[in-house]
Amino acid sequence: MDPFTSYYVTLLIIAGFIAFFGWEATSRLIAYVELLLRYQVVKCQLFLMRKKLERELGLPPKNWSKEDVF
C-alpha cells in the first residue's frame, strides 16, 4: 500500500471516530493506546535487563515461556 494511502486512511479513521464518538472520547482512546504501547516497550526493556542481569550473575536459565513479556 502506498504511504500516502495509509496516511489518508488513518486520517479518515480518526475523523470517523471524532464524528461518531466526539473529540474527548477520541483523545482519551488515543492516549490509552499510546500508554499501552509505551508499557509494552518498558516490559520488553525490563525483560532484556533481567536476562542480562541473570547472565552476569551466573544464575541458572529460567523458563521464559511462562512469563508475560510481550
PDB file of N, CA, C and O in Angstrom, chain B, residues numbered from 101:
ATOM      1  N   MET B 101       0.844  -1.175   0.000  1.00  0.00           N
ATOM      2  CA  MET B 101       0.000   0.000   0.000  1.00  0.00           C
ATOM      3  C   MET B 101       0.889   1.237   0.000  1.00  0.00           C
ATOM      4  O   MET B 101       1.915   1.280   0.678  1.00  0.00           O
ATOM      5  N   ASP B 102       0.493   2.208  -0.743  1.00  0.00           N
ATOM      6  CA  ASP B 102       1.222   3.468  -0.865  1.00  0.00           C
ATOM      7  C   ASP B 102       1.240   4.199   0.483  1.00  0.00           C
ATOM      8  O   ASP B 102       0.229   4.198   1.185  1.00  0.00           O
ATOM      9  N   PRO B 103       2.361   4.824   0.863  1.00  0.00           N
ATOM     10  CA  PRO B 103       2.410   5.537   2.154  1.00  0.00           C
ATOM     11  C   PRO B 103       1.359   6.634   2.270  1.00  0.00           C
ATOM     12  O   PRO B 103       0.818   6.865   3.352  1.00  0.00           O
ATOM     13  N   PHE B 104       1.068   7.309   1.166  1.00  0.00           N
ATOM     14  CA  PHE B 104       0.065   8.365   1.221  1.00  0.00           C
ATOM     15  C   PHE B 104      -1.327   7.782   1.443  1.00  0.00           C
ATOM     16  O   PHE B 104      -2.160   8.392   2.114  1.00  0.00           O
ATOM     17  N   THR B 105      -1.577   6.616   0.888  1.00  0.00           N
ATOM     18  CA  THR B 105      -2.872   5.969   1.066  1.00  0.00           C
ATOM     19  C   THR B 105      -3.073   5.589   2.531  1.00  0.00           C
ATOM     20  O   THR B 105      -4.150   5.817   3.081  1.00  0.00           O
ATOM     21  N   SER B 106      -2.065   5.020   3.163  1.00  0.00           N
ATOM     22  CA  SER B 106      -2.203   4.650   4.567  1.00  0.00           C
ATOM     23  C   SER B 106      -2.368   5.889   5.446  1.00  0.00           C
ATOM     24  O   SER B 106      -3.074   5.850   6.454  1.00  0.00           O
ATOM     25  N   TYR B 107      -1.721   6.980   5.066  1.00  0.00           N
ATOM     26  CA  TYR B 107      -1.866   8.241   5.803  1.00  0.00           C
ATOM     27  C   TYR B 107      -3.312   8.732   5.722  1.00  0.00           C
ATOM     28  O   TYR B 107      -3.894   9.127   6.733  1.00  0.00           O
ATOM     29  N   TYR B 108      -3.885   8.707   4.527  1.00  0.00           N
ATOM     30  CA  TYR B 108      -5.257   9.169   4.354  1.00  0.00           C
ATOM     31  C   TYR B 108      -6.260   8.235   5.016  1.00  0.00           C
ATOM     32  O   TYR B 108      -7.273   8.692   5.546  1.00  0.00           O
ATOM     33  N   VAL B 109      -5.996   6.958   4.993  1.00  0.00           N
ATOM     34  CA  VAL B 109      -6.884   6.009   5.665  1.00  0.00           C
ATOM     35  C   VAL B 109      -6.849   6.247   7.169  1.00  0.00           C
ATOM     36  O   VAL B 109      -7.890   6.208   7.824  1.00  0.00           O
ATOM     37  N   THR B 110      -5.670   6.494   7.724  1.00  0.00           N
ATOM     38  CA  THR B 110      -5.548   6.785   9.150  1.00  0.00           C
ATOM     39  C   THR B 110      -6.304   8.057   9.506  1.00  0.00           C
ATOM     40  O   THR B 110      -7.021   8.094  10.506  1.00  0.00           O
ATOM     41  N   LEU B 111      -6.149   9.104   8.692  1.00  0.00           N
ATOM     42  CA  LEU B 111      -6.887  10.341   8.937  1.00  0.00           C
ATOM     43  C   LEU B 111      -8.393  10.131   8.830  1.00  0.00           C
ATOM     44  O   LEU B 111      -9.161  10.700   9.606  1.00  0.00           O
ATOM     45  N   LEU B 112      -8.810   9.323   7.877  1.00  0.00           N
ATOM     46  CA  LEU B 112     -10.236   9.038   7.718  1.00  0.00           C
ATOM     47  C   LEU B 112     -10.786   8.295   8.931  1.00  0.00           C
ATOM     48  O   LEU B 112     -11.893   8.587   9.384  1.00  0.00           O
ATOM     49  N   ILE B 113     -10.030   7.344   9.457  1.00  0.00           N
ATOM     50  CA  ILE B 113     -10.468   6.607  10.639  1.00  0.00           C
ATOM     51  C   ILE B 113     -10.566   7.536  11.844  1.00  0.00           C
ATOM     52  O   ILE B 113     -11.546   7.479  12.588  1.00  0.00           O
ATOM     53  N   ILE B 114      -9.572   8.382  12.044  1.00  0.00           N
ATOM     54  CA  ILE B 114      -9.594   9.323  13.170  1.00  0.00           C
ATOM     55  C   ILE B 114     -10.755  10.299  13.025  1.00  0.00           C
ATOM     56  O   ILE B 114     -11.441  10.593  14.004  1.00  0.00           O
ATOM     57  N   ALA B 115     -10.984  10.806  11.807  1.00  0.00           N
ATOM     58  CA  ALA B 115     -12.115  11.717  11.575  1.00  0.00           C
ATOM     59  C   ALA B 115     -13.447  11.008  11.844  1.00  0.00           C
ATOM     60  O   ALA B 115     -14.374  11.613  12.383  1.00  0.00           O
ATOM     61  N   GLY B 116     -13.541   9.737  11.473  1.00  0.00           N
ATOM     62  CA  GLY B 116     -14.753   8.979  11.760  1.00  0.00           C
ATOM     63  C   GLY B 116     -14.979   8.795  13.249  1.00  0.00           C
ATOM     64  O   GLY B 116     -16.107   8.907  13.728  1.00  0.00           O
ATOM     65  N   PHE B 117     -13.907   8.511  13.985  1.00  0.00           N
ATOM     66  CA  PHE B 117     -14.030   8.383  15.433  1.00  0.00           C
ATOM     67  C   PHE B 117     -14.485   9.703  16.050  1.00  0.00           C
ATOM     68  O   PHE B 117     -15.343   9.715  16.932  1.00  0.00           O
ATOM     69  N   ILE B 118     -13.909  10.815  15.585  1.00  0.00           N
ATOM     70  CA  ILE B 118     -14.286  12.122  16.126  1.00  0.00           C
ATOM     71  C   ILE B 118     -15.747  12.416  15.808  1.00  0.00           C
ATOM     72  O   ILE B 118     -16.476  12.914  16.665  1.00  0.00           O
ATOM     73  N   ALA B 119     -16.180  12.115  14.592  1.00  0.00           N
ATOM     74  CA  ALA B 119     -17.565  12.380  14.206  1.00  0.00           C
ATOM     75  C   ALA B 119     -18.541  11.499  14.993  1.00  0.00           C
ATOM     76  O   ALA B 119     -19.624  11.954  15.361  1.00  0.00           O
ATOM     77  N   PHE B 120     -18.169  10.261  15.249  1.00  0.00           N
ATOM     78  CA  PHE B 120     -19.088   9.328  15.894  1.00  0.00           C
ATOM     79  C   PHE B 120     -19.055   9.429  17.425  1.00  0.00           C
ATOM     80  O   PHE B 120     -20.103   9.455  18.069  1.00  0.00           O
ATOM     81  N   PHE B 121     -17.851   9.487  18.002  1.00  0.00           N
ATOM     82  CA  PHE B 121     -17.715   9.459  19.467  1.00  0.00           C
ATOM     83  C   PHE B 121     -17.447  10.825  20.091  1.00  0.00           C
ATOM     84  O   PHE B 121     -17.641  10.999  21.294  1.00  0.00           O
ATOM     85  N   GLY B 122     -17.007  11.788  19.301  1.00  0.00           N
ATOM     86  CA  GLY B 122     -16.691  13.099  19.846  1.00  0.00           C
ATOM     87  C   GLY B 122     -15.201  13.247  20.086  1.00  0.00           C
ATOM     88  O   GLY B 122     -14.454  12.269  20.108  1.00  0.00           O
ATOM     89  N   TRP B 123     -14.790  14.484  20.263  1.00  0.00           N
ATOM     90  CA  TRP B 123     -13.373  14.805  20.403  1.00  0.00           C
ATOM     91  C   TRP B 123     -12.777  14.238  21.692  1.00  0.00           C
ATOM     92  O   TRP B 123     -11.685  13.671  21.675  1.00  0.00           O
ATOM     93  N   GLU B 124     -13.489  14.391  22.800  1.00  0.00           N
ATOM     94  CA  GLU B 124     -12.932  13.984  24.091  1.00  0.00           C
ATOM     95  C   GLU B 124     -12.737  12.471  24.172  1.00  0.00           C
ATOM     96  O   GLU B 124     -11.695  12.008  24.635  1.00  0.00           O
ATOM     97  N   ALA B 125     -13.713  11.711  23.734  1.00  0.00           N
ATOM     98  CA  ALA B 125     -13.591  10.253  23.777  1.00  0.00           C
ATOM     99  C   ALA B 125     -12.489   9.767  22.841  1.00  0.00           C
ATOM    100  O   ALA B 125     -11.764   8.826  23.165  1.00  0.00           O
ATOM    101  N   THR B 126     -12.365  10.404  21.687  1.00  0.00           N
ATOM    102  CA  THR B 126     -11.322  10.014  20.741  1.00  0.00           C
ATOM    103  C   THR B 126      -9.936  10.316  21.301  1.00  0.00           C
ATOM    104  O   THR B 126      -9.018   9.509  21.160  1.00  0.00           O
ATOM    105  N   SER B 127      -9.784  11.468  21.930  1.00  0.00           N
ATOM    106  CA  SER B 127      -8.475  11.801  22.501  1.00  0.00           C
ATOM    107  C   SER B 127      -8.131  10.876  23.664  1.00  0.00           C
ATOM    108  O   SER B 127      -6.964  10.533  23.852  1.00  0.00           O
ATOM    109  N   ARG B 128      -9.129  10.466  24.446  1.00  0.00           N
ATOM    110  CA  ARG B 128      -8.875   9.505  25.519  1.00  0.00           C
ATOM    111  C   ARG B 128      -8.472   8.148  24.957  1.00  0.00           C
ATOM    112  O   ARG B 128      -7.606   7.477  25.519  1.00  0.00           O
ATOM    113  N   LEU B 129      -9.091   7.736  23.852  1.00  0.00           N
ATOM    114  CA  LEU B 129      -8.742   6.466  23.220  1.00  0.00           C
ATOM    115  C   LEU B 129      -7.312   6.501  22.690  1.00  0.00           C
ATOM    116  O   LEU B 129      -6.566   5.535  22.857  1.00  0.00           O
ATOM    117  N   ILE B 130      -6.927   7.597  22.059  1.00  0.00           N
ATOM    118  CA  ILE B 130      -5.566   7.732  21.538  1.00  0.00           C
ATOM    119  C   ILE B 130      -4.554   7.734  22.680  1.00  0.00           C
ATOM    120  O   ILE B 130      -3.493   7.120  22.563  1.00  0.00           O
ATOM    121  N   ALA B 131      -4.870   8.418  23.786  1.00  0.00           N
ATOM    122  CA  ALA B 131      -3.974   8.430  24.941  1.00  0.00           C
ATOM    123  C   ALA B 131      -3.837   7.029  25.539  1.00  0.00           C
ATOM    124  O   ALA B 131      -2.745   6.631  25.945  1.00  0.00           O
ATOM    125  N   TYR B 132      -4.943   6.280  25.593  1.00  0.00           N
ATOM    126  CA  TYR B 132      -4.914   4.918  26.121  1.00  0.00           C
ATOM    127  C   TYR B 132      -4.034   4.013  25.255  1.00  0.00           C
ATOM    128  O   TYR B 132      -3.230   3.243  25.781  1.00  0.00           O
ATOM    129  N   VAL B 133      -4.184   4.104  23.939  1.00  0.00           N
ATOM    130  CA  VAL B 133      -3.372   3.281  23.037  1.00  0.00           C
ATOM    131  C   VAL B 133      -1.898   3.652  23.166  1.00  0.00           C
ATOM    132  O   VAL B 133      -1.033   2.776  23.137  1.00  0.00           O
ATOM    133  N   GLU B 134      -1.607   4.948  23.310  1.00  0.00           N
ATOM    134  CA  GLU B 134      -0.218   5.377  23.483  1.00  0.00           C
ATOM    135  C   GLU B 134       0.379   4.806  24.764  1.00  0.00           C
ATOM    136  O   GLU B 134       1.528   4.362  24.771  1.00  0.00           O
ATOM    137  N   LEU B 135      -0.397   4.816  25.850  1.00  0.00           N
ATOM    138  CA  LEU B 135       0.094   4.246  27.104  1.00  0.00           C
ATOM    139  C   LEU B 135       0.324   2.743  26.989  1.00  0.00           C
ATOM    140  O   LEU B 135       1.295   2.219  27.534  1.00  0.00           O
ATOM    141  N   LEU B 136      -0.566   2.051  26.282  1.00  0.00           N
ATOM    142  CA  LEU B 136      -0.367   0.620  26.078  1.00  0.00           C
ATOM    143  C   LEU B 136       0.926   0.341  25.321  1.00  0.00           C
ATOM    144  O   LEU B 136       1.667  -0.576  25.676  1.00  0.00           O
ATOM    145  N   LEU B 137       1.200   1.120  24.288  1.00  0.00           N
ATOM    146  CA  LEU B 137       2.426   0.920  23.514  1.00  0.00           C
ATOM    147  C   LEU B 137       3.666   1.226  24.348  1.00  0.00           C
ATOM    148  O   LEU B 137       4.657   0.499  24.283  1.00  0.00           O
ATOM    149  N   ARG B 138       3.612   2.298  25.129  1.00  0.00           N
ATOM    150  CA  ARG B 138       4.757   2.614  25.987  1.00  0.00           C
ATOM    151  C   ARG B 138       4.988   1.533  27.029  1.00  0.00           C
ATOM    152  O   ARG B 138       6.133   1.205  27.341  1.00  0.00           O
ATOM    153  N   TYR B 139       3.904   0.975  27.573  1.00  0.00           N
ATOM    154  CA  TYR B 139       4.025  -0.086  28.566  1.00  0.00           C
ATOM    155  C   TYR B 139       4.676  -1.328  27.963  1.00  0.00           C
ATOM    156  O   TYR B 139       5.487  -1.981  28.617  1.00  0.00           O
ATOM    157  N   GLN B 140       4.326  -1.656  26.723  1.00  0.00           N
ATOM    158  CA  GLN B 140       4.937  -2.804  26.060  1.00  0.00           C
ATOM    159  C   GLN B 140       6.433  -2.590  25.862  1.00  0.00           C
ATOM    160  O   GLN B 140       7.215  -3.529  26.006  1.00  0.00           O
ATOM    161  N   VAL B 141       6.838  -1.371  25.534  1.00  0.00           N
ATOM    162  CA  VAL B 141       8.264  -1.062  25.365  1.00  0.00           C
ATOM    163  C   VAL B 141       8.990  -1.234  26.694  1.00  0.00           C
ATOM    164  O   VAL B 141      10.082  -1.799  26.738  1.00  0.00           O
ATOM    165  N   VAL B 142       8.387  -0.750  27.775  1.00  0.00           N
ATOM    166  CA  VAL B 142       9.010  -0.874  29.099  1.00  0.00           C
ATOM    167  C   VAL B 142       9.117  -2.339  29.506  1.00  0.00           C
ATOM    168  O   VAL B 142      10.138  -2.751  30.056  1.00  0.00           O
ATOM    169  N   LYS B 143       8.064  -3.143  29.240  1.00  0.00           N
ATOM    170  CA  LYS B 143       8.125  -4.568  29.562  1.00  0.00           C
ATOM    171  C   LYS B 143       9.234  -5.268  28.792  1.00  0.00           C
ATOM    172  O   LYS B 143       9.921  -6.131  29.338  1.00  0.00           O
ATOM    173  N   CYS B 144       9.411  -4.903  27.536  1.00  0.00           N
ATOM    174  CA  CYS B 144      10.473  -5.507  26.731  1.00  0.00           C
ATOM    175  C   CYS B 144      11.854  -5.114  27.279  1.00  0.00           C
ATOM    176  O   CYS B 144      12.751  -5.953  27.366  1.00  0.00           O
ATOM    177  N   GLN B 145      12.017  -3.842  27.645  1.00  0.00           N
ATOM    178  CA  GLN B 145      13.291  -3.399  28.200  1.00  0.00           C
ATOM    179  C   GLN B 145      13.591  -4.106  29.522  1.00  0.00           C
ATOM    180  O   GLN B 145      14.729  -4.503  29.770  1.00  0.00           O
ATOM    181  N   LEU B 146      12.583  -4.264  30.364  1.00  0.00           N
ATOM    182  CA  LEU B 146      12.779  -4.962  31.636  1.00  0.00           C
ATOM    183  C   LEU B 146      13.140  -6.428  31.418  1.00  0.00           C
ATOM    184  O   LEU B 146      13.974  -6.980  32.136  1.00  0.00           O
ATOM    185  N   PHE B 147      12.517  -7.051  30.435  1.00  0.00           N
ATOM    186  CA  PHE B 147      12.840  -8.440  30.114  1.00  0.00           C
ATOM    187  C   PHE B 147      14.299  -8.574  29.706  1.00  0.00           C
ATOM    188  O   PHE B 147      15.002  -9.472  30.169  1.00  0.00           O
ATOM    189  N   LEU B 148      14.756  -7.666  28.828  1.00  0.00           N
ATOM    190  CA  LEU B 148      16.155  -7.723  28.380  1.00  0.00           C
ATOM    191  C   LEU B 148      17.116  -7.426  29.522  1.00  0.00           C
ATOM    192  O   LEU B 148      18.168  -8.058  29.619  1.00  0.00           O
ATOM    193  N   MET B 149      16.771  -6.473  30.391  1.00  0.00           N
ATOM    194  CA  MET B 149      17.623  -6.167  31.541  1.00  0.00           C
ATOM    195  C   MET B 149      17.697  -7.344  32.495  1.00  0.00           C
ATOM    196  O   MET B 149      18.764  -7.643  33.032  1.00  0.00           O
ATOM    197  N   ARG B 150      16.555  -8.025  32.714  1.00  0.00           N
ATOM    198  CA  ARG B 150      16.526  -9.182  33.612  1.00  0.00           C
ATOM    199  C   ARG B 150      17.391 -10.313  33.065  1.00  0.00           C
ATOM    200  O   ARG B 150      18.140 -10.942  33.812  1.00  0.00           O
ATOM    201  N   LYS B 151      17.289 -10.570  31.764  1.00  0.00           N
ATOM    202  CA  LYS B 151      18.114 -11.632  31.169  1.00  0.00           C
ATOM    203  C   LYS B 151      19.601 -11.286  31.274  1.00  0.00           C
ATOM    204  O   LYS B 151      20.419 -12.156  31.575  1.00  0.00           O
ATOM    205  N   LYS B 152      19.954 -10.027  31.028  1.00  0.00           N
ATOM    206  CA  LYS B 152      21.358  -9.611  31.111  1.00  0.00           C
ATOM    207  C   LYS B 152      21.868  -9.762  32.543  1.00  0.00           C
ATOM    208  O   LYS B 152      22.977 -10.250  32.760  1.00  0.00           O
ATOM    209  N   LEU B 153      21.063  -9.345  33.519  1.00  0.00           N
ATOM    210  CA  LEU B 153      21.463  -9.449  34.909  1.00  0.00           C
ATOM    211  C   LEU B 153      21.634 -10.909  35.333  1.00  0.00           C
ATOM    212  O   LEU B 153      22.590 -11.246  36.031  1.00  0.00           O
ATOM    213  N   GLU B 154      20.714 -11.768  34.914  1.00  0.00           N
ATOM    214  CA  GLU B 154      20.845 -13.190  35.240  1.00  0.00           C
ATOM    215  C   GLU B 154      22.104 -13.779  34.615  1.00  0.00           C
ATOM    216  O   GLU B 154      22.785 -14.596  35.235  1.00  0.00           O
ATOM    217  N   ARG B 155      22.411 -13.368  33.397  1.00  0.00           N
ATOM    218  CA  ARG B 155      23.615 -13.877  32.724  1.00  0.00           C
ATOM    219  C   ARG B 155      24.869 -13.382  33.448  1.00  0.00           C
ATOM    220  O   ARG B 155      25.819 -14.143  33.633  1.00  0.00           O
ATOM    221  N   GLU B 156      24.875 -12.101  33.861  1.00  0.00           N
ATOM    222  CA  GLU B 156      26.057 -11.553  34.536  1.00  0.00           C
ATOM    223  C   GLU B 156      26.255 -12.154  35.925  1.00  0.00           C
ATOM    224  O   GLU B 156      27.389 -12.310  36.378  1.00  0.00           O
ATOM    225  N   LEU B 157      25.156 -12.491  36.603  1.00  0.00           N
ATOM    226  CA  LEU B 157      25.267 -13.068  37.944  1.00  0.00           C
ATOM    227  C   LEU B 157      25.482 -14.569  37.913  1.00  0.00           C
ATOM    228  O   LEU B 157      25.760 -15.182  38.944  1.00  0.00           O
ATOM    229  N   GLY B 158      25.354 -15.162  36.737  1.00  0.00           N
ATOM    230  CA  GLY B 158      25.572 -16.599  36.605  1.00  0.00           C
ATOM    231  C   GLY B 158      24.428 -17.431  37.159  1.00  0.00           C
ATOM    232  O   GLY B 158      24.647 -18.561  37.595  1.00  0.00           O
ATOM    233  N   LEU B 159      23.222 -16.901  37.151  1.00  0.00           N
ATOM    234  CA  LEU B 159      22.065 -17.643  37.640  1.00  0.00           C
ATOM    235  C   LEU B 159      21.646 -18.684  36.599  1.00  0.00           C
ATOM    236  O   LEU B 159      21.908 -18.511  35.409  1.00  0.00           O
ATOM    237  N   PRO B 160      21.000 -19.754  37.042  1.00  0.00           N
ATOM    238  CA  PRO B 160      20.566 -20.770  36.069  1.00  0.00           C
ATOM    239  C   PRO B 160      19.502 -20.201  35.129  1.00  0.00           C
ATOM    240  O   PRO B 160      18.735 -19.320  35.517  1.00  0.00           O
ATOM    241  N   PRO B 161      19.456 -20.702  33.906  1.00  0.00           N
ATOM    242  CA  PRO B 161      18.473 -20.196  32.949  1.00  0.00           C
ATOM    243  C   PRO B 161      17.040 -20.421  33.434  1.00  0.00           C
ATOM    244  O   PRO B 161      16.737 -21.437  34.059  1.00  0.00           O
ATOM    245  N   LYS B 162      16.172 -19.465  33.139  1.00  0.00           N
ATOM    246  CA  LYS B 162      14.784 -19.525  33.561  1.00  0.00           C
ATOM    247  C   LYS B 162      13.904 -19.829  32.354  1.00  0.00           C
ATOM    248  O   LYS B 162      14.226 -19.441  31.231  1.00  0.00           O
ATOM    249  N   ASN B 163      12.798 -20.521  32.588  1.00  0.00           N
ATOM    250  CA  ASN B 163      11.844 -20.817  31.520  1.00  0.00           C
ATOM    251  C   ASN B 163      10.993 -19.564  31.283  1.00  0.00           C
ATOM    252  O   ASN B 163      10.082 -19.278  32.060  1.00  0.00           O
ATOM    253  N   TRP B 164      11.286 -18.822  30.218  1.00  0.00           N
ATOM    254  CA  TRP B 164      10.601 -17.558  29.958  1.00  0.00           C
ATOM    255  C   TRP B 164       9.273 -17.740  29.265  1.00  0.00           C
ATOM    256  O   TRP B 164       8.566 -16.755  29.055  1.00  0.00           O
ATOM    257  N   SER B 165       8.898 -18.955  28.899  1.00  0.00           N
ATOM    258  CA  SER B 165       7.627 -19.156  28.228  1.00  0.00           C
ATOM    259  C   SER B 165       6.443 -18.916  29.165  1.00  0.00           C
ATOM    260  O   SER B 165       5.331 -18.663  28.702  1.00  0.00           O
ATOM    261  N   LYS B 166       6.670 -18.993  30.470  1.00  0.00           N
ATOM    262  CA  LYS B 166       5.582 -18.777  31.427  1.00  0.00           C
ATOM    263  C   LYS B 166       5.395 -17.295  31.759  1.00  0.00           C
ATOM    264  O   LYS B 166       4.361 -16.919  32.313  1.00  0.00           O
ATOM    265  N   GLU B 167       6.365 -16.457  31.435  1.00  0.00           N
ATOM    266  CA  GLU B 167       6.308 -15.039  31.752  1.00  0.00           C
ATOM    267  C   GLU B 167       5.465 -14.275  30.746  1.00  0.00           C
ATOM    268  O   GLU B 167       5.407 -14.639  29.572  1.00  0.00           O
ATOM    269  N   ASP B 168       4.811 -13.215  31.207  1.00  0.00           N
ATOM    270  CA  ASP B 168       4.044 -12.337  30.331  1.00  0.00           C
ATOM    271  C   ASP B 168       4.958 -11.195  29.885  1.00  0.00           C
ATOM    272  O   ASP B 168       4.945 -10.111  30.470  1.00  0.00           O
ATOM    273  N   VAL B 169       5.746 -11.450  28.848  1.00  0.00           N
ATOM    274  CA  VAL B 169       6.730 -10.472  28.402  1.00  0.00           C
ATOM    275  C   VAL B 169       6.149  -9.583  27.328  1.00  0.00           C
ATOM    276  O   VAL B 169       6.234  -8.358  27.420  1.00  0.00           O
ATOM    277  N   PHE B 170       5.564 -10.181  26.313  1.00  0.00           N
ATOM    278  CA  PHE B 170       5.091  -9.380  25.192  1.00  0.00           C
ATOM    279  C   PHE B 170       3.625  -9.427  25.131  1.00  0.00           C
ATOM    280  O   PHE B 170       3.024  -8.812  24.250  1.00  0.00           O
TER     281      PHE B 170
END
